[in-house]
Amino acid sequence: MAERIFSWLIMVCALLVVAALLWVLSDVVLQGAAHFSWQFLFDAPTDAGRGGGIAPILVSTLWLLLIALTVALPLGLGVAIWLSEFASSNSRFANSTGITLDILAGVPSIVYGLFGNAFFSIYLGLGFSLLSGGLTLACMILPVFVRTCEVGLRTVSNDWRRGALALGMTRSTAIWHILLPAARPAIVAGLILSIGRATAETAALLFTSGYVDRMPGSLLDSGRALAVHIYDLAMNVTGGDGAAYASALVLVTLIIVLNTLAQSLVDSWFKRRLVLA
Amino acid sequence: MNRLKERSYTLGEIEQGKPCCVPQPHLQIQDLTVGYGAKTVLSQVSLDIYQGCITALIGPSGCGKTSFLSSLNRLSDHHADAHVSGKILFDGQDLLHDPVDTLKLRRRIGMIFQKPNPFPLSIWRNLELPLKEHGVRDRNVRHHKIEQALKDVGLWDEVSDRLHSSAMALSGGQQQRLCIARALVLEPEILLMDEPCSALDPIASAVVEELILRLRGRYTVVIVTHNLAQARRVANYAGFFWMTERVGQLVEFGQCQHLFEAPTHALTAAYISGARG
């Protein structure tokens, strides 16, 4: 009897989560579709975003994401490799790096925004620009990406490390050809988390990339991200609800597309090396 | 299915090497002491490993046989707090004190582990990767060496139609023979085997044992085994390790037949008769 109640409760939990997700998603899709047209993607916004489309905003979003990932991925993978493969487990520096990352992962994004504004915009003189915003996003996604990849690498079987060493292989070969491909699921997970977090970010961008809704001419121009646009339409623009919903629909679709793309890219890159049973 | 394949395999030709068992030491170990942190696990072991012979190391678990083995190819370097002292003379060099290129050393002294550890790559890549790592650039040469190694371990006929499928899909016995092929492809002089059959079923174990016998003469083999009957069947020389006051020591070393039929030490006699251990 208790067993049945237990499994029933578990089922209810799952249903609740799925229902909540479906509710949000259907709300966005239904309300967004009413205001959405293909032209919406290619037009510039007019009337503070009530009319027109989101073309410059989409471009800014993609630039921000590109900058953030270009900086965060190699750096993050490097730190993860160092932590899991090179740092000894009782090294103080490694431990404090790990703790620092954990704390940074929990810092609210508005704090990253303030830091990005102080450091990139003012101290480095990048002003309100896509570059400031992208670099701030990079700082923000780095901790989670590093930790996910590190855990992934640590779970790779030690037998392979010893096997590679016993064959006189350098550690770099072992890492590049065996360990990283074997840690692929974790790397993909880290990538998806990072893309999701960076694409959906608002607070960290308000003070760094700003909210100018013109088409950016260079990386030093200010640009408005999709999430910032939605926030602005929903909070500051009366009558902007329709456009906000349509933008939200685009944002959700964009994240799904990017995740699928990232997954298949990483998969195809690694599968050339790795042949799993 | 795999079982059947294991049973119906044939051993390929192994190129004739030097005559079996030259009474000339290939490795001379003097006063080898191994410890981890403050704990000594193996104390003052001295013995000669003879060229082209099979030397079996027997004794209960935890008496330092594996530590002994991994000192010989300096794999112990990668254990964070391991310390090894004494002398290991190989080819005019003291492996513990002279400057030794460990990557080249491990090409000359190969190692097979208890649990088969093929890389999660294709069968072909498992052998190709170490060859490339050791600078064999010519495709044709690689091809020839890989085919020869697979024939040497009797795998060629079993896998030649699926060389590019995953090595992880092979049966346990096939995986272990692939690992032996992966070591042989680098043309080592010495093979260290750490209980190579203990994770295999009896049939696969018999196949690997037969293979080890075929290696005699061409390679110097040091094998750690808990299977006394196997040690007796394959080895020319045998060493018996025992733990005294929690520190492993070599109790007796000599010709295998001698050690089993007329042990000079009471502990050896008790262990091989099954009275202790």
Interface residues (C-beta under 8 A of the other chain):
Chain A: S88 S89 N90 S157 D159 W160 R162 G163 A164 L165 A166 L167 G168 M169 T170 T173 H177 I178 P181 A182 R273 L274 V275 L276 A277
Chain B: N73 L75 H78 A80 T102 L103 K104 L105 R106 R107 G110 M111 F113 K115 N117 P118 F119 P120 L121 S122 R125 L129 P130 E133 H134 H164 S165 S166 A167 M168 A169 C179 R182 A183 L186
